[in-house]
Amino acid sequence: MGKSSHRRARGQNPLVAAPGVRQPLPALRPLGAADAARIAGWPAYVGEFADLDYALRQNGWLREFQDKPGVHGFVAEESGEPVALTILARTGEAQAEFRIALRADKIGSGLGRALACETLAMGFDTLGLSRIHLIVRKTNPRAIRLYERLGFVARGECRKSFNGKPVRFLVMDLRKNA
């Protein structure tokens, strides 16, 4: 039996939408200026996700990436309301950092995987990226498993401070032809 690539773990193609999702998934469209205020109005995350709330608030991702060159932001809507946000922020000629946020009531629905796949495909196919990387909290095993299923590989660790607390992150990346 041949050696399998870590990128194709469990025989899955990381850029194919999640199997078993029963309802039509909303498509991503470019993030617009009016979307930021609507996303900032999402209810706060609770429980195990409470620490992730900073991403959507006053000095979170929307502010950080607003009007920044090389940033491609996307939003998914259901019934005219934003339910997810994804970002590809260029960090080099053919590489970008990936970020994703779901409205709290959409976590665990399969939407994150499907929209991550769509965003990664746009990054590689439309934007011509060869590497997409991210950081994920080491205390978020659900997200780490998702990223591994998508083909991301752990490359190291880093520490950052959020809301005055030190946080340990896993650094992961995905290469187009790995």
Backbone as a ProteinNet text record, in pm:
[ID]
protein_1_A
[PRIMARY]
MGKSSHRRARGQNPLVAAPGVRQPLPALRPLGAADAARIAGWPAYVGEFADLDYALRQNGWLREFQDKPGVHGFVAEESGEPVALTILARTGEAQAEFRIALRADKIGSGLGRALACETLAMGFDTLGLSRIHLIVRKTNPRAIRLYERLGFVARGECRKSFNGKPVRFLVMDLRKNA
[TERTIARY]
84.5	0	88.8	61	141.5	126	222.5	221.9	121.4	34.2	-63.6	-10.3	-48	-8.6	-86.4	-19	-87.6	-199.9	-178.5	-276.1	-406.8	-398.9	-516.1	-555.6	-541.2	-571	-709.9	-721	-847	-909.1	-829.9	-880	-972.7	-973.5	-1065.8	-998.5	-1075.3	-1029.9	-1065.8	-968.3	-998.6	-1079.6	-1089.4	-1160	-1297.3	-1354.2	-1489.2	-1577.5	-1695.1	-1785.3	-1818.8	-1855.2	-1883	-1996.1	-1974.9	-2083.8	-2186.8	-2307.7	-2410.6	-2480.5	-2441	-2509.1	-2637	-2750.8	-2878.4	-2941.1	-2923.3	-2986.4	-2888.3	-2939.3	-2848.7	-2766.5	-2639.4	-2551.1	-2548.8	-2541.5	-2530.9	-2395.4	-2394.9	-2270.7	-2203	-2073.5	-1998.2	-2006.1	-2010.9	-2003.2	-1905.7	-1855.4	-1761.5	-1823.6	-1743.8	-1783.9	-1798.3	-1911.6	-1935.9	-1930.3	-1924.9	-1914.9	-2032.8	-2153.2	-2271.9	-2271.5	-2198.5	-2195.9	-2128.5	-2027.4	-1952	-2042.5	-2130	-2219.7	-2316.8	-2364.2	-2457.5	-2387.2	-2263.1	-2187.3	-2150.7	-2114.3	-2081.6	-2201.8	-2321.9	-2442.1	-2479.7	-2397.1	-2425.4	-2426	-2506.6	-2503.7	-2367.1	-2333.2	-2204.6	-2198	-2078.4	-2055.4	-2060.8	-2099.8	-2108.7	-2033.9	-2018.3	-1956.2	-1813.5	-1781	-1643.9	-1595.8	-1687.4	-1649.8	-1646.3	-1673.4	-1682.1	-1555.7	-1438.8	-1312.9	-1291.6	-1371.1	-1354.3	-1430.2	-1507	-1594.3	-1519.7	-1393.3	-1316.8	-1310	-1312.1	-1296.7	-1403.7	-1520.8	-1634.1	-1661.8	-1592.2	-1625	-1546.4	-1556	-1509	-1370	-1272.7	-1138.3	-1101	-1198.4	-1176.9	-1136.5	-1161.8	-1117.6	-1174.8	-1300.4	-1362.4	-1289.4	-1252.8	-1177.7	-1034.6	-973.5	-834.8	-814.2	-909.4	-892.3	-966.7	-1045.8	-1121.3	-1025.2	-1043.9	-964.7	-816.8	-778.6	-639	-611.6	-506.1	-476.4	-447.6	-487	-458.1	-551.6	-660.4	-755.7	-878.3	-916.7	-1036.6	-1131.2	-1237.1	-1335.6	-1460.9	-1523.3	-1643.6	-1746.6	-1872.3	-1981.5	-2080.7	-2143.4	-2250.6	-2376.8	-2488.8	-2616.2	-2720.4	-2811.7	-2932.8	-3048.3	-3148.1	-3265.3	-3224.7	-3121.5	-3077.5	-2992.9	-2961.2	-2879.3	-2745.1	-2635	-2504	-2494.7	-2444.3	-2428.2	-2282.9	-2197.7	-2056.4	-1972	-1847.8	-1749.7	-1621.5	-1559.6	-1427.3	-1335.9	-1208.1	-1108.5	-985.8	-932.8	-800.1	-721	-622.3	-540.1	-400	-362.5	-231	-119.7	-24.3	93.2	221	206.5	318.7	263.8	353.3	312.5	205.7	223.4	129.2	81	72.3	25.6	-67.7	-152.8	-249.1	-283.6	-328	-378.7	-529.4	-580.9	-723.2	-785.1	-904	-981.9	-1128.1	-1200.3	-1342	-1414.8	-1535.7	-1622.8	-1765.1	-1833.8	-1973.5	-2059.3	-2181.6	-2276.1	-2294.2	-2307.2	-2307	-2404.7	-2521.3	-2620.1	-2585.9	-2479.2	-2438.1	-2318.9	-2259.4	-2145.6	-2192.1	-2117.1	-2149.3	-2248.1	-2285.9	-2386.6	-2327.5	-2195.3	-2130.8	-2104.7	-2160.9	-2144.6	-1998.6	-1929.9	-1790.8	-1701.6	-1717.1	-1635.1	-1664	-1791.1	-1827.7	-1775.4	-1789.9	-1744.9	-1592.9	-1528.1	-1381.8	-1334.2	-1396.7	-1360	-1377.3	-1488.5	-1514.9	-1411.1	-1378.2	-1280.4	-1142.3	-1102.3	-971.4	-963.4	-1069.4	-1071.4	-1057.3	-1125.8	-1111.4	-968.2	-909.4	-771.1	-674.7	-686.2	-594.2	-627.4	-754.6	-793	-811.4	-875.8	-905	-792.8	-741.1	-638.1	-497.3	-482.4	-351.1	-256.5	-309.7	-223.8	-161.6	-44.2	18.1	22.5	0.3	2.4	-100.4	-180	-274.8	-244.4	-230.9	-196.1	-295.9	-291.9	-382.5	-321.8	-381	-350.7	-482.2	-475.4	-593.6	-556.1	-645.8	-619.1	-594.5	-491.6	-460.9	-572.1	-654.9	-766.5	-893.3	-883.7	-999.6	-980.6	-992.4	-966.8	-1064.1	-1186.1	-1283.9	-1233.3	-1183.2	-1131.4	-1004.1	-917.7	-793.9	-827.1	-922.6	-961.8	-1018	-1099.5	-1154.8	-1042.2	-948.9	-840.4	-754.6	-731.7	-656.3	-732.5	-864	-943.7	-940	-924.7	-915.5	-777	-681.9	-547.5	-441.9	-479	-380.1	-287.5	-160.1	-58.1	-1.4	15.5	74.9	220.6	260.7	398.4	469.9	398.2	461.1	357	404.5	317.9	357.7	264	293.8	205.4	239.8	161.1	124	-0.2	-48.2	-131.2	-162.2	-244.9	-376.7	-488.1	-620.9	-698.3	-760.5	-836.1	-752.1	-623.4	-533.6	-489.1	-521.9	-484.8	-389.8	-283.7	-196.8	-268.9	-252.1	-318.6	-214.6	-216.8	-127.4	-201.9	-134.2	-191.1	-106.3	-172	-106.9	-101.9	12.9	29.3	15.6	-75.1	-101.6	-97.8	-60.8	-67.2	-110.1	-154.4	-200.8	-136	-73.1	-8.5	-87.6	-93.2	-176.1	-141.6	-17.5	21.4	104.3	67.6	143.9	109.8
-117.4	0	123.5	220.8	341.3	432.8	514.5	611.5	721.5	754.3	859.9	993.5	1096.8	1232	1276.2	1343.7	1398.1	1491.9	1560.7	1656.1	1587.1	1464.3	1390.5	1285.5	1319.3	1225.1	1166.6	1040.3	967.2	964	985	976.2	1088.5	1196.6	1305.2	1412.6	1471.5	1588.1	1709.3	1786.1	1895.2	2008.1	2014.5	2126	2085.5	1980.3	1937.9	1962.6	2017.3	2051.2	1928.8	1953.5	1847.9	1757.4	1624.4	1532.9	1535.8	1499.7	1488.8	1619	1729.8	1855.8	1854.6	1863.2	1838.3	1959.9	2075.5	2192.5	2265.3	2338.4	2413	2512.1	2517.4	2606.9	2743.4	2848.1	2980.6	2997.7	3064.7	3091.4	3214.5	3217.1	3334.4	3443.2	3565.7	3681.9	3779	3875.7	3971.6	4046.1	4064.8	4137.2	4284.6	4343.2	4484.1	4568.3	4699.7	4790.4	4775.4	4755	4742.4	4611.7	4511.3	4381.9	4391.2	4475.3	4483.9	4518.2	4614.2	4653.2	4540.6	4471.1	4360.1	4244	4216	4108.7	4148.3	4273.5	4320.4	4307.5	4300.8	4286	4142.4	4046.4	3907.4	3890.2	3798.2	3772.2	3718.8	3739.1	3693.6	3541	3489.5	3345.3	3309.8	3187.6	3142.4	3010.4	2967.3	2838.7	2831.4	2718.9	2694.8	2795.3	2870.3	2965.4	3110.5	3132.4	3269.2	3350.7	3288.2	3361.5	3400.8	3347.4	3378.8	3504.3	3557.8	3671.6	3796.5	3813.2	3932.9	3955.5	3849.5	3860.6	3948.6	3952	4022.6	4158.8	4192.9	4313.9	4436.2	4543.2	4676	4678.4	4613.3	4613.5	4477.6	4401.4	4266.6	4264.1	4150.4	4129.4	4229.4	4264.1	4355.4	4488.5	4538.3	4663.6	4642.8	4532.6	4504.1	4496.5	4437	4414.3	4512.1	4600.7	4699.1	4789.3	4798.9	4885.3	4850.4	4733.1	4691.8	4630.6	4673.7	4618.1	4468.2	4395.6	4253.3	4164.8	4221.9	4144.8	4113.1	3986.5	3941.3	3888.1	3963.3	3923.4	3873.4	3773.5	3713	3695.2	3697.2	3676.3	3578.6	3498.5	3408.7	3453	3452.5	3496.4	3386	3389.6	3308.8	3403.7	3401.7	3489.2	3635.3	3675.6	3814.6	3856	3763.3	3794.7	3722.7	3792.4	3726.1	3617.9	3500.9	3390	3344.2	3393.5	3355.4	3460.4	3467	3560	3481.9	3495.9	3438.5	3546.5	3531.5	3629.7	3557.7	3606.3	3569.1	3699.3	3712.1	3833	3799	3858.7	3828.4	3860.8	3766.7	3784.5	3772.8	3760.2	3747.8	3739	3726	3723.5	3618.9	3496.7	3389.2	3317.6	3392	3331.4	3426.2	3365.7	3444.9	3374.4	3453.2	3399.8	3382.5	3271.5	3238	3259.8	3319.2	3334.5	3307.4	3255.7	3227.6	3252.2	3304.8	3322.7	3289.2	3215.1	3180.5	3246.2	3280.9	3326.8	3212.4	3242.1	3140.7	3025.9	3054.7	2948.2	2858.4	2888.2	2807.1	2716.8	2731.9	2649	2503.7	2413.2	2270.7	2223.1	2310.1	2275.4	2220.9	2222.1	2183.2	2302.2	2415.9	2535.9	2581.3	2576.1	2621	2543.5	2412.6	2330.6	2364.9	2372.6	2400.4	2536.4	2638.5	2772.2	2783.2	2709.7	2705.9	2645.8	2535.7	2473.2	2571.5	2642.9	2738.6	2851.3	2901	3009.2	2961.5	2842.5	2788.8	2769.2	2718.4	2699.5	2833.8	2935.8	3069.3	3118.7	3095.4	3139	3073.6	2943.2	2871.5	2892.9	2882.6	2885.3	3026	3113.6	3247.9	3346.5	3342.4	3438.5	3390.9	3264.8	3212.5	3190.4	3165.8	3142.9	3004.3	2989.5	2857.8	2808.7	2899.2	2862.5	2945.9	2877.9	2945.8	2896	2987.8	2951.3	3012.2	2962.8	3011.9	2984.4	3046.2	3009.4	2968.7	2871.1	2821.6	2799.2	2835.6	2816.3	2668.7	2641.2	2502.3	2441.4	2525.2	2476.8	2455.3	2457.8	2439.6	2313.3	2194	2070.7	2049.1	2099.1	2083.8	2153.1	2275.4	2349.9	2284.4	2238.3	2173.7	2050.6	1969.1	1850.3	1890	1994.5	2041.2	2081.5	2163	2208.8	2092	1993.9	1876.1	1800.7	1787.2	1719.7	1797.5	1928.7	2010.5	2002.9	1943.8	1927.6	2015.3	2101.2	2185.5	2098.1	2138	2066.5	2161.6	2110.8	2191.2	2219.3	2345.2	2385.9	2445.4	2464.8	2523.3	2582.1	2660.7	2724.2	2870	2948.3	3086.9	3128	3240.6	3296.4	3439	3474.5	3610.9	3646.6	3773.7	3818.3	3871.8	3823.1	3870.3	3901.7	4018.2	4062.5	4052.8	4083.9	4084	3946.9	3840.9	3705.1	3645.3	3576.3	3507.6	3384.6	3361.6	3249.9	3175	3042.1	2957.2	2913.3	2927.4	2892.3	2787.6	2709.9	2618.4	2691	2690.3	2749.7	2636.7	2653.5	2548.1	2608.4	2526.2	2574.8	2464.6	2511	2425.1	2476.1	2385.8	2423	2365.5	2440.3	2401.6	2263.1	2233.9	2106.1	2021.4	2026.4	1949.3	1802.6
0	0	0	-86.5	-98.1	20.9	39.5	147.9	115.4	208.3	180.3	228.6	161.8	198.2	321.1	413.2	531	487.6	378	327.9	288.1	246.6	202.5	305.9	433.4	540.9	525.8	558.5	554.5	415.8	310.6	174.1	133.6	208.4	177.7	93.9	7	-66.1	18.8	66.9	158.8	97.1	-33.2	-94.2	-146.5	-90.5	-124.9	-4.8	-27.5	82.5	165.7	289.4	386.3	341.4	350.1	319.3	430.4	398.5	500.6	535	475.2	501.7	419.9	486	419.8	352.6	408	348.4	258.5	159.2	71.9	154	123.9	197	130.4	211.3	150.9	84.3	-27.7	-99.7	-39.9	-51.4	-7.3	-112.8	-66.1	-153.7	-89.5	-165	-105.8	12.8	113.5	234.1	199.9	231.5	205.1	331.8	316.4	430.1	524.7	473.8	559.4	637.6	589.8	658.4	795	807.5	932.5	1050.5	1035.2	1144.8	1178.9	1077.4	1102.4	1172.8	1135.2	1199.5	1342.3	1363.1	1498.3	1591.8	1536.8	1616.9	1648.3	1604.5	1638.2	1789.2	1839.7	1983.8	2026.3	2151.1	2204.3	2205.4	2187.7	2200.5	2348.5	2376.6	2515.5	2531.5	2654.8	2684.5	2635.1	2570.2	2525.8	2421.3	2359.2	2254.9	2303.4	2430.9	2483.7	2457.3	2462.9	2441	2295.5	2204	2062.6	2021.2	2111.5	2083.6	2036.3	2080.5	2045.9	1894.9	1818.4	1673.2	1610.8	1670.4	1610.7	1673.6	1775.6	1850.4	1805.3	1882.7	1842.3	1778.2	1836	1777.8	1721.9	1678.4	1627.4	1481.1	1418.1	1281.1	1182.8	1199.3	1102.6	1100.5	1216.2	1224.7	1175.1	1216	1180.3	1028.6	958.5	816.2	727.4	786.5	709	632.5	503.1	415.4	409.6	455.2	449.4	312.1	243.9	111.7	119.4	15.8	8.1	89.3	139.1	218.1	132.6	135	65.8	172.1	198.3	297.6	228.7	289.4	233.6	344.2	304.7	398.7	336.3	422.2	379.5	451.8	379.2	436.2	428.2	523.3	518.8	547.7	464.5	480.1	494.5	418.7	418.4	537.6	626.7	744.6	736.2	770	766.7	874.6	834.9	929	940.2	850.2	854.2	784.3	826.6	772.9	751.1	634.5	612	556.9	586.4	544.1	491.9	381.3	332.4	327	412.4	418.6	369.2	258.8	200.4	299.4	306.9	391.8	310.1	180	88.7	-52.6	-148	-289	-318.8	-271.7	-303.8	-177.6	-68	55.8	130.6	213.8	289.5	420	515.6	641.4	628.4	677.3	672.7	810.6	810.4	933.4	900.4	998.9	980.5	1112	1101.4	1218.2	1175.6	1260.1	1236.5	1342.9	1305.3	1405.8	1504.9	1633.2	1739.2	1713.7	1659.3	1637.5	1518.9	1446.1	1330.2	1360.5	1477.5	1514.6	1527	1466.5	1473.2	1367.9	1276.4	1174.7	1045.4	1031.4	906.1	814.8	848.7	767.1	763.1	875.8	881.1	785.7	784	694.2	548.7	514	375.1	329.8	413.9	375.8	378.3	468.3	467	334.9	293.1	165	49.7	48.5	-58.1	-57.1	61.8	73.1	29.9	73.5	34.9	-116	-175.3	-320.4	-391.9	-343.2	-404.6	-390.1	-273.3	-252	-348.5	-362.8	-451.7	-598.8	-634.8	-775.9	-832.3	-758.3	-808.9	-778.8	-656.1	-615.6	-648	-686.1	-723.2	-607.2	-489.2	-373.3	-381.3	-321.5	-313	-168.8	-71.8	70.2	145.1	228	316.9	457.5	550.3	687.3	784.9	908	1011.8	1147.8	1249.1	1386.7	1451.1	1539.4	1608	1754.5	1843.7	1985.8	2014.4	2091.3	2127	2211.9	2271.1	2353.9	2272.7	2139.1	2052.5	1967.1	2028.9	1953	1837.7	1850.2	1740.9	1614.9	1629.3	1513.9	1460.1	1549.3	1505.2	1420.8	1465.6	1388.3	1252	1249	1121.5	1027	1075.7	989.7	941.1	1027.1	983.3	874.2	888.4	784.4	652.8	661	540.1	476.7	547.6	494.1	556.6	650.9	717.6	801.3	808.6	883.2	988.5	1110.3	1217.6	1185.9	1199.2	1169.9	1290.7	1400.8	1518.8	1611.6	1705.9	1804.6	1819.2	1871.4	1904.8	2022.2	2082.3	2193	2156.8	2189	2169.8	2291.7	2304.6	2416.2	2362.4	2417.3	2380.5	2507.3	2507.9	2625.1	2751.9	2738.8	2853	2900	2825.8	2866	2762.9	2809.1	2713.5	2657.7	2526.4	2459.9	2376.4	2385.6	2305.9	2180.3	2066.9	1936.6	1867.2	1785.2	1693.4	1559.1	1493.3	1360.9	1259.5	1163.5	1064.3	924.6	827	689.6	593.1	479.1	370.6	243.5	171.6	45.4	-69.8	-177.1	-291.6	-344.3	-361.3	-420.5	-324.5	-196.9	-97.5	-104.1
[MASK]
++++++++++++++++++++++++++++++++++++++++++++++++++++++++++++++++++++++++++++++++++++++++++++++++++++++++++++++++++++++++++++++++++++++++++++++++++++++++++++++++++++++++++++++++++

